[in-house]
Protein backbone atom coordinates (compact mmCIF):
# COMPACT_ATOMS: atom_id res chain seq x y z
CA UNK A 1 0.00 0.00 0.00
CA UNK A 2 1.27 3.43 -0.88
CA UNK A 3 -0.87 6.37 0.17
CA UNK A 4 -0.39 10.05 -0.53
CA UNK A 5 0.05 12.49 2.33
CA UNK A 6 -3.49 13.74 1.70
CA UNK A 7 -4.90 10.21 1.90
CA UNK A 8 -2.95 9.49 5.08
CA UNK A 9 -4.17 12.74 6.63
CA UNK A 10 -7.80 11.99 5.74
CA UNK A 11 -7.72 8.50 7.25
CA UNK A 12 -5.84 9.64 10.35
CA UNK A 13 -8.35 12.48 10.75
CA UNK A 14 -11.12 9.87 11.07
CA UNK A 15 -9.41 8.29 14.09
CA UNK A 16 -9.49 9.48 17.72
CA UNK A 17 -6.09 10.76 18.83
CA UNK A 18 -5.97 8.22 21.73
CA UNK A 19 -6.08 5.40 19.17
CA UNK A 20 -3.21 6.98 17.26
CA UNK A 21 -1.21 7.53 20.45
CA UNK A 22 -1.75 3.92 21.49
CA UNK A 23 -0.56 2.76 18.06
CA UNK A 24 2.68 4.70 18.66
CA UNK A 25 3.20 3.06 22.06
CA UNK A 26 2.04 6.31 23.75
CA UNK A 27 4.87 8.30 22.13
CA UNK A 28 4.33 11.33 19.91
CA UNK A 29 1.58 12.74 22.12
CA UNK A 30 1.87 16.46 22.80
CA UNK A 31 1.83 17.94 26.29
CA UNK A 32 -1.77 17.93 27.54
CA UNK A 33 -1.64 21.71 28.04
CA UNK A 34 -1.72 22.12 24.25
CA UNK A 35 -5.37 21.79 23.28
CA UNK A 36 -8.04 23.30 21.07
CA UNK A 37 -8.82 26.89 21.99
CA UNK A 38 -12.46 26.42 20.99
CA UNK A 39 -14.84 23.49 21.54
CA UNK A 40 -14.90 20.91 18.77
CA UNK A 41 -11.73 22.01 17.01
CA UNK A 42 -10.20 19.25 14.85
CA UNK A 43 -7.27 19.22 12.46
CA UNK A 44 -5.10 16.85 10.46
CA UNK A 45 -2.37 17.49 7.92
CA UNK A 46 1.35 17.63 7.25
CA UNK A 47 3.40 19.92 9.45
CA UNK A 48 4.80 23.19 8.15
CA UNK A 49 7.24 24.05 10.92
CA UNK A 50 8.03 27.44 12.46
CA UNK A 51 10.51 28.33 15.19
CA UNK A 52 10.07 31.80 16.58
CA UNK A 53 11.33 33.95 19.39
CA UNK A 54 9.00 33.94 22.39
CA UNK A 55 6.18 36.46 21.94
CA UNK A 56 7.06 37.29 18.33
CA UNK A 57 5.03 36.27 15.26
CA UNK A 58 7.05 37.68 12.35
CA UNK A 59 7.81 34.18 11.10
CA UNK A 60 4.21 33.05 11.41
CA UNK A 61 3.36 35.76 8.87
CA UNK A 62 6.12 34.38 6.64
CA UNK A 63 4.75 30.87 7.08
CA UNK A 64 1.36 31.99 5.75
CA UNK A 65 3.04 32.98 2.51
CA UNK A 66 4.91 29.68 2.13
CA UNK A 67 2.68 26.95 3.58
CA UNK A 68 0.61 24.87 1.16
CA UNK A 69 -3.13 24.24 1.31
CA UNK A 70 -3.81 21.39 3.73
CA UNK A 71 -0.73 22.09 5.87
CA UNK A 72 -0.86 22.43 9.64
CA UNK A 73 1.39 25.30 10.78
CA UNK A 74 3.30 23.98 13.80
CA UNK A 75 5.02 26.64 15.89
CA UNK A 76 7.70 26.35 18.55
CA UNK A 77 6.89 29.53 20.47
CA UNK A 78 9.17 28.38 23.31
CA UNK A 79 6.17 27.73 25.52
CA UNK A 80 5.75 31.43 26.26
CA UNK A 81 2.27 32.33 27.53
CA UNK A 82 2.72 36.06 27.98
CA UNK A 83 1.89 37.17 24.42
CA UNK A 84 -0.44 35.74 21.79
CA UNK A 85 1.30 34.68 18.60
CA UNK A 86 -1.87 34.84 16.49
CA UNK A 87 -5.56 35.68 16.57
CA UNK A 88 -8.61 35.68 14.34
CA UNK A 89 -7.10 37.95 11.65
CA UNK A 90 -4.27 35.50 10.97
CA UNK A 91 -6.80 32.69 11.36
CA UNK A 92 -9.03 34.17 8.66
CA UNK A 93 -6.08 34.69 6.31
CA UNK A 94 -5.00 31.10 6.90
CA UNK A 95 -8.50 29.86 6.21
CA UNK A 96 -8.52 31.70 2.89
CA UNK A 97 -5.17 30.07 2.04
CA UNK A 98 -6.50 26.58 2.78
CA UNK A 99 -4.39 26.00 5.88
CA UNK A 100 -5.75 23.06 7.91
CA UNK A 101 -4.93 24.55 11.32
CA UNK A 102 -2.28 25.61 13.80
CA UNK A 103 -0.50 23.89 16.67
CA UNK A 104 1.36 26.44 18.79
CA UNK A 105 3.57 25.88 21.81
CA UNK A 106 2.71 29.31 23.10
CA UNK A 107 -0.33 31.54 23.48
CA UNK A 108 -2.99 32.77 21.05
CA UNK A 109 -5.98 35.10 21.33
CA UNK A 110 -9.44 35.71 19.84
CA UNK A 111 -10.67 32.20 20.65
CA UNK A 112 -14.27 33.11 19.79
CA UNK A 113 -13.21 34.75 16.55
CA UNK A 114 -11.13 31.73 15.57
CA UNK A 115 -14.18 29.54 16.08
CA UNK A 116 -16.30 31.91 14.01
CA UNK A 117 -13.89 31.77 11.06
CA UNK A 118 -13.60 27.99 11.49
CA UNK A 119 -9.84 27.85 11.99
CA UNK A 120 -8.73 25.00 14.28
CA UNK A 121 -6.01 26.19 16.65
CA UNK A 122 -4.32 24.15 19.36
CA UNK A 123 -2.24 26.17 21.80
CA UNK A 124 -0.75 26.15 25.29
CA UNK A 125 -2.68 29.21 26.49
CA UNK A 126 -4.74 32.22 25.52
CA UNK A 127 -3.83 35.82 26.26
CA UNK A 128 -5.19 39.17 25.08
CA UNK A 129 -1.65 40.56 24.85
CA UNK A 130 -0.46 41.03 21.28
CA UNK A 131 2.88 39.89 19.83
CA UNK A 132 6.01 41.64 18.65
CA UNK A 133 6.92 41.39 14.96
CA UNK A 134 10.68 41.65 14.88
CA UNK A 135 11.97 38.08 14.62
CA UNK A 136 14.24 36.21 14.58
CA UNK A 137 12.86 32.85 13.52
CA UNK A 138 13.17 29.96 11.11
CA UNK A 139 10.92 28.00 8.75
CA UNK A 140 10.99 24.41 7.59
CA UNK A 141 13.33 22.86 10.12
CA UNK A 142 12.90 20.49 13.06
CA UNK A 143 11.04 21.99 16.01
CA UNK A 144 10.12 20.91 19.51
CA UNK A 145 6.44 21.38 20.34
CA UNK A 146 4.78 20.14 23.50
CA UNK A 147 7.71 17.87 24.29
CA UNK A 148 7.65 16.19 20.86
CA UNK A 149 10.11 16.61 17.99
CA UNK A 150 8.32 17.57 14.76
CA UNK A 151 9.83 17.41 11.29
CA UNK A 152 8.36 19.08 8.21
CA UNK A 153 5.84 16.69 6.65
CA UNK A 154 5.05 14.77 9.83
CA UNK A 155 1.29 14.40 10.10
CA UNK A 156 -0.32 16.26 12.97
CA UNK A 157 -3.77 15.25 14.23
CA UNK A 158 -5.77 17.14 16.85
CA UNK A 159 -9.18 16.61 18.45
CA UNK A 160 -10.96 17.03 21.79
CA UNK A 161 -8.36 14.88 23.55
CA UNK A 162 -5.32 16.83 22.35
CA UNK A 163 -2.78 16.48 19.55
CA UNK A 164 -0.40 13.80 18.29
CA UNK A 165 2.43 13.80 15.77
CA UNK A 166 2.81 10.89 13.35
CA UNK A 167 6.33 10.65 11.86
CA UNK A 168 6.04 10.75 8.08
CA UNK A 169 8.47 7.86 7.64
CA UNK A 170 6.15 5.55 9.59
CA UNK A 171 2.79 7.09 8.75
CA UNK A 172 1.28 4.13 6.85
CA UNK A 173 2.41 1.63 9.49
CA UNK A 174 0.99 3.78 12.29
CA UNK A 175 -2.25 4.40 10.38
CA UNK A 176 -2.91 0.67 10.02
CA UNK A 177 -2.03 0.03 13.65
CA UNK A 178 -4.32 2.85 14.81
CA UNK A 179 -7.20 1.57 12.69
CA UNK A 180 -6.69 -1.86 14.28
CA UNK A 181 -6.78 -0.26 17.74
CA UNK A 182 -10.02 1.52 16.86
CA UNK A 183 -11.62 -1.71 15.61
CA UNK A 184 -10.51 -3.65 18.70
CA UNK A 185 -11.88 -1.00 21.05
CA UNK A 186 -15.18 -0.88 19.12
CA UNK A 187 -15.55 -4.65 19.49
CA UNK A 188 -14.75 -4.50 23.20
CA UNK A 189 -17.28 -1.71 23.69
CA UNK A 190 -19.97 -3.73 21.90
CA UNK A 191 -19.22 -6.66 24.22
CA UNK A 192 -19.45 -4.43 27.29
CA UNK A 193 -22.76 -2.93 26.16
CA UNK A 194 -24.14 -6.38 25.31
CA UNK A 195 -23.19 -7.64 28.77
CA UNK A 196 -24.88 -4.64 30.36
CA UNK A 197 -28.06 -5.25 28.34
CA UNK A 198 -28.06 -8.93 29.34
CA UNK A 199 -27.66 -7.99 32.99
CA UNK A 200 -30.59 -5.58 32.73
CA UNK A 201 -32.75 -8.29 31.15
CA UNK A 202 -31.87 -10.78 33.89
CA UNK A 203 -32.64 -8.19 36.55
CA UNK A 204 -35.98 -7.35 34.89
CA UNK A 205 -36.96 -11.02 34.74
CA UNK A 206 -36.03 -11.53 38.38
CA UNK A 207 -38.23 -8.62 39.39
CA UNK A 208 -41.35 -10.05 37.74
VENBELVEN-V578565 format. One record per helix or strand of 2 or more residues. SS is the DSSP state (alpha for helix, beta for strand). FROM is the first residue (numbers start at 1). TO is the last residue. If there is no record, write none. Layout:
ss:SS from:FROM to:TO
ss:SS from:FROM to:TO
This chain:
ss:alpha from:5 to:13
ss:alpha from:17 to:23
ss:beta from:35 to:36
ss:beta from:43 to:52
ss:alpha from:58 to:66
ss:beta from:72 to:76
ss:alpha from:88 to:96
ss:beta from:101 to:108
ss:alpha from:111 to:117
ss:beta from:121 to:126
ss:beta from:137 to:139
ss:beta from:143 to:145
ss:beta from:148 to:150
ss:beta from:155 to:159
ss:beta from:162 to:166
ss:alpha from:168 to:206
